[in-house]
Each structure stands twice: as C-alpha cells, then as structure tokens.
Amino acid sequence: YYFSSNCKSGRTMNLQVLLFICLLSVYSVCGQVSYSIPEEMSKGSLVGNIAQDLGLEIKRLISGKAKIYTRSSDEYMELNRERGVLLVKQRIDREALCTETALCALHFQIILESPIEFYTVTVQITDINDNVPTFEKNEIHFKISESANVGAKFELELADDQDIGKNGVQHYELKPTDNFALKLHNSADGNTNVEMVLQKPLDREKQEQISLVLTAVDGGEPQMSGTMMIAITVLDANDNAPVFTQQTYKATVTENSPKGTIVATVTASDADHGSNSKITYSINNAVKNAKNMFEINKENGQISVIGNIDFEKSIQFQLNLRAFDEGGLTDSCKLIIEVQDVNDNTPEINIMSKSTVISEDAKINTVVTVINVEDLDSGENGNVRCFISENIPFVLKTTSNNFYSLVTDSELDRELSSEYNITVTCSDEGVPSLSSSVTLTLQISDVNDNAPVFERSSYEAYIVENNTPGLSIFTVKATDADWNQNARVSYILEDSSVNGVPVSSYVSVSADSGVVHAVRSLDYEHIKDFNFRVKAQDGGSPPLSSNVTVKILIQDQNDNPPQVLYPVQTGGSVVAEMVPRSADVGYLVTKVVAVDVDSGQNAWLSYKLQKATDRALFEVGLQNGEIRTIRQVSDKDAVKQRLTVIVEDNGQPSRSATVIVNVAVADSFPEVLSEFTDFTHDKEYKDNLTFYLVLALAVVSFLFITCLVVIISVKIYRWRQSRILYQSKLPVIPYYPPRYSDTLGTGTLPHVYNYEVCRTTDSRKSDCKFGRAGSQNVLIMEPSSTGTIQRIQSDRNILDEPDSPLEAPLTTTNIHCLAHGHNTNDLAKARFEPQPFGYWTTHSTIEPRS
C-alpha cells in the first residue's frame, strides 16, 4: 500500500509512506513503513503519524509502552505516544550521516509489549543545498613547456560538494580563456573529469606566468560556488610526456593490514632524456577518506597503507594517480583497491524487548524476549547462528532476518526452578569463528498449585492424665512448596466428636504454629485414647488444603488408691472370721479382695500384714491377699484376733488402703458372742432416759388428770413388767436337739436355715418362722448393743454393694427364738426391721460352725 500526505513543520515537504504488514510467528507482528524528510529539520518537527500509518490506536501505543529501538547510539527520532506521531529529536546532517552513499536513510524499529510487536521504520533523508563546492587546494601549479601542442590536456582537481543530485556540482568555469579552455567528459566508471585544454601555443618570452581561476557551480537554490587559483609557469620545450603502463590498475588489501603494507606499484615512462625524463608520482583527485588511507612513493610509485583499513566502512578505494616529468608533462591512471573482509567483528546481540518475570502457568510458546543480532562482517563471516543452553523449558525461534524470539517450550514449575539464567550465544561462520553471548535472568512467579503436605501420614502422641489445661501436647507440621502467601500454612481442627462430645472440648490447634494443646484435664479412667483430624490450609486463592489423622493416647497416672471389696468395712459393725482351734498350718481364714481402677503397674496390688494381735499366727499372701495360719492354733491363743492388712499398688509413688480383719479363734458360737459382744453404756443411758421421761409424763398426767389415776397406774405397772423382762441379762441356754449331730465335723448343723422373728414390746406375742436354707458363714454384730444381729443378704453380690447399711438395733438382750430347736453355738445372722403397729421383723440365718 502506498500513502502520500503533506505535513508542515516550519516548511512544506512531501511525504511518501510505504507500509507493509505481515504476521510473524509466536505473537510477534512485523510491519514496515517508510517516510522521506529533508535534512536539517529543526528539533520537534513532525515526521509522520505513525499510529495512523501502522493502523494502531493511541491507547495501544500507550499500553504497549511503544518505544524506538535503534542499534546506533545517536537517536535522531523520537516517538510521541500520546499523539501517535514521530518527531525529529535532533538536527540531521545528511552529509555527516551518509558520507559515501547517495541514498541516505534511518532504519529503526518501534517495539510494543503485551503482546510483543515490532515494526520497521525507514526515514529517507533528502538532500538540501547546504554545502558550498570546495577544492582541496586553494591554488595549484602547472609547469607547461612552451612547446606544448595545441590541444594538450591538463587534468584539473575536482571540487567536492557534499550535497548530491542537483545540489552537487553541476558545471565548471575557467577564466580567462585566452590560452586555455575547459573540457568536461565522463569516464567509463561514471565519474566526471575536468581537463584544461591548450587552445593556442604558449610563448614564454611573452608571458612566463599565467594565472587562471577555476569556478565550480552547483545547481541548488540558492546557487553556490567555489573557486581555485591555477598558476601556470611556462617552461622551455619538453616534447615527451610520461606514460603509465596501464590506464587502470587493480589491487587488493586485507582489512586491518598494518601500516606500511605495500598495496600496489604503478610505473610510468618518459621518452625524454635528462631531467625531462625524471618522473614524479602523486595521488590526484582521491576521495578524502582514501587519501587518509594510502600514500604513494614519489620516486618509485609504490602505494602503501597509512591508515586503518576497515571493510565495514569502505569495501573499495579508488585512487587517481599522476606522473609528471621535469618538463611539466603529465599522464594519469586509476588504481582500484578492493578490501578483503576478515572475521574481526563478533556478533552483536541487542535485547529489543524482554520480560523479567513470567508466571509458572504461562502457556507454551509464550514470548519472553525478542533479540536482534548483527554481524558487521560479510559473507560467511557475517552469517550468524544463535542457540541457548539445553535442558531448560525454553527455545529460541527465528522470527525474521536476524531477529529471534525466546519462547516457552514446555510447562514451567516454580517449585522445581524459581529462576532461570538463560545464556543466548551467537556465533558466526568465519574462520576462526567469533561468538558473543548474553545472559537473561528470568524469574518464575508463583501460582498456588501445591497443597500443604504434612511431615507424616498420621500422628500419634502421648499425654499423661491429670494434665494442666492448656498444656502443649505436640506439634503437627505441614509444608507448602509454593512461595510467599501461597506457602503460608494455617492449621484447623476439623469438627468431630469423641463419645458424643465435640473434640474441640478436648484439644485445640494453634492456627499459626500447629501446636496441639489440651483444653482440659484428661482422665485415663474415663477415656484412654481418641482420634481427630487436623487440616492444613494455605493462603492462596483459591486455598488448597490437606488433612492428617492424629491419635492421642492418654497415659495412666497412679491417681487412684486400691479399693477393698472384701471384707466389707461397715460403719459400726464388726465382721469376724471364725477359725476353729483345730485348724492346721496353712488354714485359709479369709481372702482380702481389692481392686485398683488404674492400669498397668499402677494396678498391680500387693498385700502386707501391717499389724496383728499375734503376728506369729497369721500371714497374708503378697500377691493374692489370702490370710492363712502359719502355725497350729493352740488353746492359749486369744479368741479375738485383730489383723490390719495394707494393700499397696505398684505406682510411683505408690498408693495404699488398709482393711481390718477380725478373726475369732473359737469352736463354739457362745464363745464368740461372749468375746465380741461389747454393750456400751450409751445404749443403757438412752433407754433409761426414755424411761424417766415417760415416767415424768405419767406423774404430770397424774397431777392434772385425777380421774385417770387408776387407769394410768395399771398401765404403768404393766409397762414396767414388760420392760423388766426385756432388759433381763439372763444368758441364752443353748438347746441341742438330739437328731442334729455334727456329721461333717465342722459344726452341729448340717445345713443353714433362714427364719423370721416378729416381736412386739410384749414378748408373749412374738413369733418365729423358719425359711429357706442360706449360704453365708459371717457373723456381723453391732458392737454398741448386745444381742443386735445384722444380716447381709445371701443373694447380693459383694462386689455390687460393698457397704451394707446398718439395721435398727433390738432393745432386748435375749434371742428367745433360738430355743425353738436351734443350737446357739451355730453362727446366727439377723436383721430387725420395724413394721407397722409396733411390730419388728427379724430375718436371720442359722449356719453350722465352720
């Protein structure tokens, strides 16, 4: 497409725009646009509307951070992103910018980011007539023999005008024209030669010195000119001019050749003799930079190097050589020097646009960096190949000539590598090959793609019971491979229950540190272990989490003393075990049964005899608590034996409990009663007090109610009679029926009988019933009241009810129902219960002696 428009910036100029847009691979866009502006435009002058010419919007230039990229250090153009126009940044001198080429242009790229796009811009710099034609010398001298033939030619120096085209030198003028005329002709190589032609013979005698003025005029507006003086000395006759062996010489020189290197030798001959045949060589009409590179030996015509030959600046030099003799005759030739390139320039890598940070979830083929590579050498020396290091998820792709794009080649993972140092190396094909490299540092930004991971698949921790609330039990630890906020782990106790109770009432978890604390004091006897789950959650968005199972095992502590189950310790009753006097060594008296609710060694119990009436008679099994005789029981042993057994556990420190075992060493029941019956005076005091109160009440009633004296007297009399019988201390005479014999050798009764006794205050109305057989052999008596008997029910387990309640005591010292066919030497157990209408019910058990 071609566009043309006119723009003004202090002057009117023509603008030609050439725009060619093509899509490149990997999100990069390439386009080309050309402008043409005159040189010497003032700073800030408008070059063109780049946004419109490229079809871009202003906001795209701003968002893409459009900028100008050029390899040159001098920036002649600037981009106004807000207006979308190109402006002149500094004054442009075409002659300084382009010294040898007629076509002068600025080449640069406009780079946009997000996505990366770049456009090539060419600005042609047109010439204006701002330079005056100049001669290298202000004056030249010629020595011309007077015998010079008409038509003899004398080559003149060309004027140098740095302008081009019509602004360059257009014609020459020579004044005066009395003897010489000016002749211009074009050579085969396209150059213009200016010659001074002799029009009429010279006469030294008439005019020995001739002065001419050569004027060079350009065609610019306004027209400019330069002059040079020509001084001619007329000599005597010299009719042979020097002649070069060739009109055109060719030579080659390698760039970077050291100074003094001989490039070529030119030769001229003169047919004259003497001084007229002596030839002198010189360089004439050479380009300025060529004169600074080479020199000629005036004597032998050798051309040698005097400057630094750089192929990248000049690939060819042309020298116009002249040979003249002493007579002033001359000849000229041309020397063309070709410069051979050597591989002396390393590839130059330029970062046009780059990203320093890329997300780890970037898609494949995402453009990271665009680079441009230039090698000033030519041919194979300038062919460049670029590559990057291997085993990285990036690849270098060629997008256009000398342009490369660094793109992602596979998926990125910041957890594997958070940073890449990518070295781009570019080497040419010269011999030896030269290379250069640049290292790009690329940071991989994190994405929350990793869930926290616990150090263990499950946790198990121990805590001793009776802990202090708030005690730290242990710590769960989870790590997150992500970074920063995505790796910040918080710990959460998941909702669950332990035996119907929320787990949060047992433990808590610190959200930041993962420390598990006990919320309350734990009891091993209540709960031995429990499980719960802890969730670790990161701080990403959305957050990721994982959980782990934690098991808390509660360790037992010796916090419970042993509990004695048997013998039962009642509040005021005496439990007695009977041992016959005929008992042998090792006789089992009874067994102390105790338990400890603790576990392990804290529940291991040992039994020891702490106190005893006679330590030489009994021993206690250390492990089983069995009380046995350790010698033969004798008649000298006391009937009443009191043993104190201590039960200890194996905890640290140990806990203990004591139990008192009463042992009756006797063969008959009366012997036991006489030893263990211990009436207290308190009971008699209470009975007497009741009696006197009733008596006092009767006396008061007698004083106030005279009409009832007789009735009250009779009642009191009867009541006193009944009390006399009730409080009688006569011993119970045992009666042994003849049919009951001690067949088993352990007592008189082969079986145990239950009976019920119902009594009132009037003993004449008492009753006695026999019941079913029993199985108990324990005598329990109230020590505070003689004749009071208590029964432990035979069908009740001693482990279920360790403490039997005391029953109401009887108020008489005689058990009359024993006379109804039962032996008083047998053990008896009775429980008296009050009944309505003043009755008492007694439940008793008669057992044979053991």
HELIX and SHEET records of a PDB file:
HELIX    1   1 ILE A   50  LEU A   54  1                                   5    
HELIX    2   2 ILE A   58  SER A   63  1                                   6    
HELIX    3   3 ARG A   94  LEU A   97  1                                   4    
HELIX    4   4 GLY A  165  ASN A  167  5                                   3    
HELIX    5   5 GLY A  274  SER A  277  5                                   4    
HELIX    6   6 LYS A  288  LYS A  291  1                                   4    
HELIX    7   7 GLY A  379  GLY A  382  5                                   4    
HELIX    8   8 ASN A  484  ALA A  487  5                                   4    
HELIX    9   9 VAL A  503  SER A  505  5                                   3    
HELIX   10  10 GLY A  600  ALA A  603  5                                   4    
HELIX   11  11 PHE A  669  PHE A  676  1                                   8    
HELIX   12  12 HIS A  681  PHE A  704  1                                  24    
HELIX   13  13 THR A  706  LEU A  708  5                                   3    
HELIX   14  14 VAL A  709  TYR A  726  1                                  18    
HELIX   15  15 SER A  763  LYS A  765  5                                   3    
HELIX   16  16 HIS A  816  ALA A  819  5                                   4    
HELIX   17  17 PRO A  836  GLY A  838  5                                   3    
SHEET    1   A 6 TYR A   2  LYS A   8  0                                        
SHEET    2   A 6 THR A  12  LEU A  23 -1                                        
SHEET    3   A 6 VAL A  29  PRO A  38 -1                                        
SHEET    4   A 6 GLU A 117  THR A 126  1                                        
SHEET    5   A 6 ALA A 105  LEU A 112 -1                                        
SHEET    6   A 6 LYS A  67  TYR A  69 -1                                        
SHEET    1   B 3 LEU A  46  GLY A  48  0                                        
SHEET    2   B 3 VAL A  85  VAL A  88 -1                                        
SHEET    3   B 3 MET A  77  ASN A  80 -1                                        
SHEET    1   C 4 GLU A 139  SER A 145  0                                        
SHEET    2   C 4 SER A 225  LEU A 235  1                                        
SHEET    3   C 4 GLN A 209  ASP A 218 -1                                        
SHEET    4   C 4 VAL A 169  LYS A 175 -1                                        
SHEET    1   D 3 LYS A 153  LEU A 156  0                                        
SHEET    2   D 3 THR A 192  LEU A 198 -1                                        
SHEET    3   D 3 PHE A 180  ASN A 186 -1                                        
SHEET    1   E 2 VAL A 243  PHE A 244  0                                        
SHEET    2   E 2 ALA A 268  SER A 269 -1                                        
SHEET    1   F 4 THR A 248  THR A 254  0                                        
SHEET    2   F 4 THR A 330  GLN A 340  1                                        
SHEET    3   F 4 GLN A 316  ASP A 325 -1                                        
SHEET    4   F 4 ILE A 279  ASN A 284 -1                                        
SHEET    1   G 3 ILE A 262  THR A 265  0                                        
SHEET    2   G 3 GLN A 302  VAL A 305 -1                                        
SHEET    3   G 3 PHE A 294  ILE A 296 -1                                        
SHEET    1   H 4 GLU A 348  LYS A 354  0                                        
SHEET    2   H 4 VAL A 367  GLU A 374 -1                                        
SHEET    3   H 4 PHE A 403  THR A 408 -1                                        
SHEET    4   H 4 PHE A 394  SER A 400 -1                                        
SHEET    1   I 4 VAL A 357  SER A 359  0                                        
SHEET    2   I 4 SER A 435  SER A 445  1                                        
SHEET    3   I 4 GLU A 419  ASP A 428 -1                                        
SHEET    4   I 4 VAL A 384  ILE A 388 -1                                        
SHEET    1   J 2 VAL A 453  PHE A 454  0                                        
SHEET    2   J 2 ALA A 478  THR A 479 -1                                        
SHEET    1   K 4 SER A 458  VAL A 464  0                                        
SHEET    2   K 4 SER A 545  GLN A 555  1                                        
SHEET    3   K 4 ASP A 529  ASP A 538 -1                                        
SHEET    4   K 4 VAL A 489  LEU A 493 -1                                        
SHEET    1   L 3 SER A 472  THR A 475  0                                        
SHEET    2   L 3 VAL A 515  ALA A 518 -1                                        
SHEET    3   L 3 VAL A 507  VAL A 509 -1                                        
SHEET    1   M 2 SER A 497  VAL A 498  0                                        
SHEET    2   M 2 VAL A 501  PRO A 502 -1                                        
SHEET    1   N 2 GLN A 563  TYR A 566  0                                        
SHEET    2   N 2 VAL A 593  VAL A 595 -1                                        
SHEET    1   O 5 LEU A 605  ALA A 612  0                                        
SHEET    2   O 5 LYS A 640  ASP A 649 -1                                        
SHEET    3   O 5 SER A 656  VAL A 665 -1                                        
SHEET    4   O 5 VAL A 574  VAL A 579  1                                        
SHEET    5   O 5 LEU A 779  MET A 781 -1                                        
SHEET    1   P 3 LEU A 588  LYS A 591  0                                        
SHEET    2   P 3 GLU A 626  THR A 629 -1                                        
SHEET    3   P 3 PHE A 618  VAL A 620 -1                                        
SHEET    1   Q 4 ASP A 767  PHE A 770  0                                        
SHEET    2   Q 4 TYR A 753  ARG A 759 -1                                        
SHEET    3   Q 4 TRP A 840  GLU A 847 -1                                        
SHEET    4   Q 4 LEU A 827  PRO A 834 -1                                        
END                                                                             
